[in-house]
Amino acid sequence: MAHRPLHNDAPLRSCLYEARVMHHRLEPRVHRFEYGIFLSCLDLDELDALDARLRCFSHNRRNWLEFRDSDHLPHPDGEKGDAKTGTKNALKTWLGHQGIVLADDDKVLLVTLPRIAGYVFNPVSFYFCAKASGEAICAVAEVGNTFGELKPYVVPLEADRNGTSFRCIVPKHYYVSPFTALDVCFDFQLQTPGPGLRIAVNDVRDGRNLLITTLTGTQRPFTDREVLRLSLRYPLVTLKVITAIHWQALRLWLKRVPWHAKSEHRELQRGVFRPHASIAPNPADSR
């Protein structure tokens, strides 16, 4: 990995989180697991500064840790949100289609798993949008699945809280797990990242929790030393995540949890980017 000179030592908003993921399925069979990971929290205006400052991180080029625009939200008006458009611009355009306008100087923090050793899989990433003054605007949950699809959900600010909490219950209309029906809702409960990370994404039906998922973590500095420490403690974490997904799926199958095929209920799989051939043989159908 080539060393790039430091351009400045100004403090950055970007950081890392050492985190715990917990899943607790309540119906139709009880099933619980928990494991440790680490995540990046990236100010999307700081990607090139991080690239210049760190040996182990790069933006749109090979390194131990990478952020690639093409791993995230495709540009709604283009082929994909790659280096020519940038993830922030893709997000701004998509939010504009939802009636939410971001100014050029508004800030976006993205909590996500980075690409590690050339491999990435993100079950869900979270964008936190705020005005340049720091006032929160909204959050966006970008949910991925093992078929390579992505679906974003706007999570609005909770007006009765302290200006840092986001909440919504929204129909899923997306195939995430073969062990979860498509007619359930996501219950997103998010907090603006700070010294701690507090996120919950539950599956609900008729006011009843079917699956509880939490992501909690502690902020760490985004430095080469911290990347090395976390990489040794949680080796190849993106590969660990995809392996854990398949291992837990096997355990659920052995428990005889009902299974749903990807091709079922195409009409309930809506607003999906990069749709799998089972629901959209023509990729233009997702636009």
N, C-alpha and C positions, 0 to 999 in steps of 0.2 A: 504493500500500500504506500503510495507516494505521499510524502509529507508536504503539506501546503502551508505557506507562511501565515502567521497571524496578521490579520489586517487591523484589529483593534482588540482591546480588552474590555469593551463596554459590556455591562451585564446584559444577559439575554433572558427573555421570558421562557424560552424552551427549557424543558427539564425531562427527567426520567421518573418513573414510578415503579417502586418495588411493590408488587401487588399479590393479592389472593383472589382467586375465582372460586365461587361456591355455587353449585347447582343442587337444588332440592326439589325433586319431582314428588308431588303429592298424590296424583291420580294418573292412570288407574292402578299403578303400583308405586309404592314408596321407593325412591332411589336417590341417593345423595353422594356427592363427591366434592372434593376441594383440592386445589393445587396452587403452587406458586408460579408466578411469571414476572416479567418486567415489561413495561410499556414505555414508549416515547410520548411526550406531550410537546408538540411542535407548534410554534408560532409560524404560520405559513409565510410570513414576511421575512423570516430569519433563516430560511433553508440554505441560501447561498452563504450566509455568514457562518452557519454551523459547518458547512462543507469546507470553508476556508480555514476555520479555527481548529478542527479536529482531524486527527490522523485516521480515525476508525469509522467516520461517517461521511457519506457522500449523497449528493442530490443528483439523481438520474445518471449515475455511473457506478461501476462496480466497487464494492468495499465490503468490509465485514458487516456494518450496518448501512442500509441504504433507505432513502425515501425516493420512491418512484411515483411520479404523478399517474402513470398508467395503471398502478395498483388500486387506484381510488376512483371516485365518481367520474364517469365519462362526461365529456362536455355535451350537454343536451342538444346543441346545435352543430356538433361536429362528430367525427368518427369516434374519438375517445379523448379523455382529459389527459393528454400526454404533455411532454415538455414544452410543446409549442403553445399550449393554452394555459397550463398550470392548474393545479387542483383548486386554488382559491378562486380563479376565474370561472372554472366549471361550477363550483358551489354558488358563486354569486349569480350566475346565469340561471341555474336550477331554482334557487330561491326566488329570483325574479319571476319565474313562471308560477311560483306559489303565492305571488303578491307581496313578497318581502324584499325590500331594496337594501342592499349593502353598499355603502360608499366605498370609494377606493381606499380611504384611510381607516376604515373599520378593521378591527382585529379579529382573527380567527385562530383559535387554538384547536389542534387536532390530537386527540388521544387515540393511539393506535399501536399495533404491533409493527415494528419496522421489518423490512426485509433483512433477513440474517443469513449470511453465507449464501446469498443468491436465492433464498427461498422465503416465501411469505404466504401465510393464510390468516385472514382476519375474520373471525366470526362476527364482530361488530366493531366499528370505529365511531368516535363521537367528535363532532365539531361544535365548538362553543364560540358564538359570534357576539361581539360587543362593539360599541362605538369607540372611537378613538379616546373619548373621555373615560372609558371603562364601564359605562352603563351597558348592562346585558341586553341583547336583542332577542336571541333565540338559540336553541341547540338543534343539531341534526344528528340522528342516529343512522349510520350507514351499515346496513346488515348484509353480510355475505353468506353464501352457502357453498357446499362442496361441489356444486355444479358450475361454479365460477360466476354466478349471478350476483348482482348487487341491487339493493333497494334502499333508498333514503326515506326517512320519516322526519318531518318537522316536529320538534318538541318545544312548545311555547313556554315562555316565562310564566311562573306562578305569581300572579299579581299580589296575592295576599302574603307573600313571604318576604325575604330580605333582599330580593333582587338578584339572588344567585342560584335559585332553585327552578328547575324545569320539570313539567309533568304533563303527560297526556296518556289517555287510553284510546287506542286506535285499532281498527281491524287489521289483522296481520296481512291477509291477502298475499301470501308469499310462502314458498316452500322452504323451510329452514331445516326441519328434522323429520325423518320418516315416521317418528313416533309421536308427532303432534299434528292434529287436524288443522286444516286450513281456515276453519271458521272461528278460531279463537282470536283474542285480541292481545296485543302487546300493551303492557303497562310500563311506560318509561318513567323513571324517577331519577333525575340527574342533578348533580351539584357542580357548579363551576369549579374546576380544579384549583387547588391551593396547596397548602402544606400537606393536606390529605386528599385522597381520591375516594368519592362515595357515589356509586352508581348501582341502580337496581333495574333489571329488566325482567318483568314477570309475564307469564302466560296466564290470561284470565278468561273466564267464561261466566256470564251471568253474575258478576261480582265475586266470583270464587277463584282463588288462586289454584292453578293446576301445576305450575312450575315457578319456583322462586330462584332467581339468579342474582347474585351480588358480585360486585367488583370493588374491592377496597384496597387502598395502597398508601404508601408514604413517599413524599417527594424526595428525589435525589438530584444532585447537580448533573447536568449533561456534560461530562468530561470524559476524556479517554480512560482515565483511571477507573471511573465509576462504570463505564461500559465494560471494561475488562472484568471488574469484580462481579457484576451482574451476569455477564456471559459465562463465567466460571460457576457461579451458583445455580444458574438456570440455563444449562448448555442447550444450544440449538432450540430455543424456546418456541419458534414457529413450527418446527417439526414436532416438538412435544405436543403442541396444541392439536394438530391434525391427527396425531397418533392417539391422543386421549379421546378425541371425538369418536374415532372408529372403535376403540376399546370399550367405551361406555355404550356405544350402539350395540355391540355384541352382548354386553351384559343385559341391556334392556330386552334384546331379542330372546335371550335365555330365560328372562322373567316372563316371556309371552305377552309383552306389551303390544297392543295392536299396531299394525304397520300400515303406512299409506304410501302408495306408489307416486313417483314424481309426476306421472302423466295424468293422474286423477285430478278432476276439477280444475281444468285449465282456466275456467271462467273466474276462479278465485285467486289466480296468480296474476296480479295486475301491477302496472307501473314498474316493471322489472327491467333493469339495464343488463345488457349482455345475456339475453334470454337463452336458455338451453333449447336445443332442437325439439325437445318433448313438448314445449309450449309455444314456441315461436320459430318455425323453420326459417322465416325471413327475419333477420336481425332488425330490419326497419320497423317491425311490429312493436318494438319496445319504445319507440319515440312518440 
